Amino acid sequence: MFEISGFDTAGVVSLKRLSLAAALKKARELVEDECWDVQIVDPTGRVYSSFEEQVA
């Protein structure tokens, strides 16, 4: 299970997804929705924390 967390104006956002692909998609959506400090923790404890889209 991949755990996604971050903050928005209402407080802490905490979600779970079964795959890394689904977790990355949701993390990017949270960033687009102006959440901050968004990160994913995978089942081994590895933290993913950069989800901003590249601007060409």
Secondary structure, DSSP 4 states (H G I P E B T S, - for coil): -EEEEEEETTEEEEEEESSHHHHHHHHHHHHHTT-EEEEEE-TT--EE---PPPP-
